[in-house]
Amino acid sequence: MKGLRALCVAIACMSGIACAPLAHAQMLEKKTLSLEAAKKIATAAEAEAARNKWNVVVAIVDDGGQIVYVERMDGTQYGSVDVAIRKARTSSAFRRATKVFEDAVMTGGRTTLLALEGALPLEGGVPLYFEGRIVGAIGVSGATSSQDGQVAKAGADALSQH
């Protein structure tokens, strides 16, 4: 069996189908969101919330929507944990602020957006960009939608400053 596999690999390389240099050339380099960066983003968001006396949950996800960091400020209702995560995941998945969805539903009657799997049309989710590429998103919940958006923006702005 090993001999057959080696023969197939040799034939593929000679025909240019699958050689190591070709496979290497097709790979992309990708920046990822570190835990340290996520904590700095959350700290900036929490500072904005504290300045305004808003109790919120801050959720940071990577570009695949997986949780990197979640923080629930004292006194914040536990229901906001899931909402903050969903806002972050929506923003990461669709690569836009969740306010876009909220505005579309509220002003344009675009209720078809409500049928999008994983899309939460509530302000408070903001994508995180580094060197022009999305690396994740922040989601905030616990105050009003516009207040959540303000806190999320403060967190996202912290990434662009570093």
N, C-alpha and C positions, 0 to 999 in steps of 0.2 A: 504494500500500500504506500509506503514511504517513497519507493522508487517511482510509482505512478504519479504521485503528487509532485515530486521533483521534476519529472519529465514535463508535466503540465505547466509548471512555473517557468521552466526553461523555454518552452514553446511560446508561452505568453510574452515573455521578455523579448524573445527574438522577433516576434511579430509586432512589438510595440504596444501591446494591449495593457500590460500591467507591470511596469518596471519601477523599482524603488525611486529613481529620480523623478519620474512622472508623478507618483503618488505624493512625494514630498512637495512638488511644485503646486499641487492642488490644495494643500493645507493652508488655512488662514490663521493669522495670529490674532488672538482675541484678548482684550483687557477684561478682567473680571473685578467685581466689587469685593473688596476685602472686608473682614469683620471690623477692622480698625476704621476704615472709611465709613462703614455703616453706622458705627457708634458716633463718629463725628457729625454725620448728617442728623442722626437722632438727637444729639445734644443740642445742635442749632435749632432744630424744630421744637424741642422741649423748652428751650430758652424763650422762644417766641410765644409759646403757649403760656408759660409762667408769667411773662411780662404782662400778658393780657388777662391773667387769672382764669385761664381755660384749662380744664382737666381733659386730657386726650390720651389716646393710644397712638403710638407711632410704630408703623411696620415698614421694614425695608426688605425688599425682595431682589433677587438677582434678575438677569435678563430672561431667564426661563421661568420666572414667577415663583421660585423656591425661596422660602423664608431665610433671611440672613440674620435679622435682628428684629425683635419686638419689645416694646417698652410700654408699660401701662402706668401712667402717672397716678399717684395716690388720689383716691376719690372718684376715679373714672369708672363708669358703669362697665361691667364685664362684657356686655353685648357689643361694645365698641371694638373689642379685640378682633372678632371675625370681620366686622365691617372694614376696619383699617386694612386688614390683610387682603380683603377682596378688592378694595380700592387700589392698593399697590399692584395686585395681580392684573387688574383690568388695565391699568396704565402701562404696565410692562408688556402685556400681550398685544395691545393695540397701539403702543408707542405714541400715546398722546395723553394729555391731561383728562381726567374723568369729567371735568367741567364741560368739555366738548359734548359728551354724551348727555349730561344733565341739561345743557342749553338746548340741544337738539330736541329732546323730549318736551321741555317746558315751552319753548318758543315756536318750534316748527311742527309740533304734533307728530314727530317721528317715532311713534310708538313701536315701529318695527325694530328699533334698537333694543327694546326690552326682550326681544327674542334671541338676541345674540348670546350664545353660551359664554358665560364668564364675564360678561360686561355689566358693570354696576354703574348706573347713570347718576352718581352722586359726587359732587365736587369734593376734592380732598386727596386725589391720586395724581401724582406728578412723575413723569419719567425722569430718570437720572442719566445724564449724558457725560461722557468723558472722551475728550479728543474727537468729538463729533459722532460718537457711537453710543448707543444705549447700553448701559451696564446694569440697569435695574430700574426700580421705581420706589417711591415713598408713598405710603398711604396713611392718612390721619383721620381719626374719628373720635367724636366725643363732644364737640361743640356744634355750632350750626355748620352747614355745608360751606358757606363762604369763609367762616373762621377756620375750618379744617383746611381749606385751600390755602389760606394765608400761612398757616403753620407748615404745611407741606412745601410751599414755595420757599420758605425760610430754610428748610432742611436741604432742598435741592440746590439752592444758591450756595450753601456751604461747600458742596462738592465742586462747584465751578470756581471757587476761590482757592482751591488747593491743587 
